[in-house]
Amino acid sequence: MHYFTRISALPLIYQDWVAQGRRQGQASLILSQLKRLICDIESENEIRISALSIEQLQGLGDVLLEFSSRDDLLALVASNLD
């Protein structure tokens, strides 16, 4: 019985790994783009951005192109990323 339970749980574990990898990849891309736009991102904000959900990262990616300064990122972080 344990063997069957462990085998049937593998797809769930795999799905979790894929989702985690996808989130980390999106966070890495967003951080790279922000660094090119803004140049200087505090490590505290990098950590906060890296911890966002996929949905939050997608939202940040959507508004990222509208940023004109570091203050735009800080305002977004202060208002929506908490």
URUR-V900968 format. One line per field, one symbol per residue. burial: # if it has 24 or more other ideal C-beta (glycine too) atoms within 12 Angstrom, else .. A space follows every 10 residues. Layout:
BEGIN
burial=???
END
This chain:
BEGIN
burial=.......... .......... ..#..##..# #.##...#.. #...#..### .#...##..# #.##..#... ..#..##... #.
END
